[in-house]
Amino acid sequence: MIKNRSLVICMICLFIVGLLSGCGGKSNNTSANNNEEIVIGVYLPMTGQNAAGGQMSMEGINLAHEQKGEVLGKKIKLVLVDDKSDKVEAANAVNRLIEKEKAVAIIGSYASYLAIPGSEVANKAKIPMMANTATNPLVTLNKEYVFRACFIDPLQGTALANFATDELKAKTAMIILDRANDYSVGLANYFKEAFEKATSSTIEELKYNSGDQDFSAQLTVVKSKNPDILFIPAGNYGDAGLIAKQARDLGITSTFMGGDTWDTPEFAQICGSAIEGSYFSTHFDPEQTSESAKKYCEAFYKKYNKQSSSAAALSYDAYMLVVNAIEKAGSTDPKAIRDALASTKDYQGVTGVFTFDENNNPMKDVVIEQIKDGKFNFVTLVRPH
C-alpha cells in the first residue's frame, strides 16, 4: 500500500514538473519569436505641411531596407509613425515607437521643429536616434543618444552667405522668415551673421507666421529697399513658393536664395518662372556623386523611375548608418548601438563621408544649386573648414 502510494506521488510530481517545463518552454519560444525581428522606428510627416518631405524621406529608407533588410541574422522590421507635421505628435510618435513598438533605434524627423521634441524623448529614454534631414543644432546639442545624417545650419547659413558675397558679389540683403519655425529662425540667424560680417552691412528681417497666405506687407518693405539678395529660409517649400511668386508679381528683382527645404521637385513646379535663377543649398546632387553613390542613384531610379532628392539620399544614409552601428555593436542593446554610432569614422555614405564630431554631427560638404529652366543645376561645393 505504502509502495503504491509512493509510486502515485512520484507520478504526480513528474506530471507537475512536466507541466511546469512545458510552460517554461512555451514562454521561451514566445520570447524567441519576439526576438526574431529587430525593430527600427521611423517618424516622419506623412501628412500636413511637410508631407512631401516625409514621403521623399521614406523613399530613401524603403530602398535602404530593401537592400539591407537583415542584421545580426535577424530581419529588420520598419515601423513608421506619422508625426502629422506637428510638434506634439512628433514627441508622441517617438514615445510610441519606444514604449509600444520596442524600437532599438529611431530615424526622424524631416524638419527640425519636429526632430527637436522627438530627440528629447529619445535621449531621455536612452534610445539612439538618427535625424535624417533636420539641420538645427538643437536637435543633437547635449544629447548623447541623438545623431544626424545631414550638415547643420551654422555651416549651411555661412556657406550661403559666403556664396552670396564671394560669387554673386552681393552687398545688401533682406530676410523673410517664419518666426515660429526653429529651422527658419536658426538658418536666418547664421546667414545674417556671416553676411553682415563679410559686408559690414545690416540685414533687416521681416517675419511671418506659418500658414500665412498674403506676404504683401513684408514684400512692400523689400521692394522699397531693393536688396541684392532676398533670403527666404522657409520651413517648407510651400511658404517659399508663395513668397517668391508674390515678390515677382510686385516687381521685386532681387536674387532669391533659400535653404535645403527648397530641394523638392514640387517647388520648381509650383513656382515656375518666379524662382528662375534662384540659388539654394542642399546636401546631395545626383550628377555630382562618388562612385559608391552612383550605385544608389541607379537603384533609386530603377525603383522609382526618377532621380533621388537630397531628402531621400540622406534618409538612405540615416538607415544604413543605424544598421551599420547595430552590426558593428554586435548587439541590439541601445547603449551599444549608441557607442558604435559615436565611434563611426570615415563611413562612406551616399551623401558624403561620415565621422561624427563631439555633438554627433557630421562635417560634410554643402552643395549650392541654381534653378534654371525649371531644373536644379549644380553650381559648386563648399567644404567645411
Buried (B, 14 or more C-beta within 10 A) or exposed (E): EEEEEEEEEEEEEEEEEEEEEEEEEEEEEEEEEEEEEBBBBBBBBBBBBBBBBBBBBBBBBBBBBEBBEEBEEBEBBBBBBBBBBBBEBBBBBBBBBBEEBBBBBBBBBBBBBBBBBBBBBBBEBEBBBBBBBBBBBBBBBEBBBBBBBBBBBBBBBBBBBBBBBEEEEBBBBBBBBBEBBBBBBBBBBBBBBBBBEBBEBEBBBBBBEBEBEEBEEBBEEBBEEEBBBBBBBBBBBBBBBBBBBBBBEEEBEBBBBBBBBBBBBBBBEBBEEBBBEBBBBBBBBBEEBBEEBEEBBEBBEEBBEEBBBBBBBBBBBBBBBBBBBBBBBEBBEBBBBBBBBBEBEEBEBBBBBBEBEEBBBBBBBBBBBBBEEEEBEBBBEBEBE
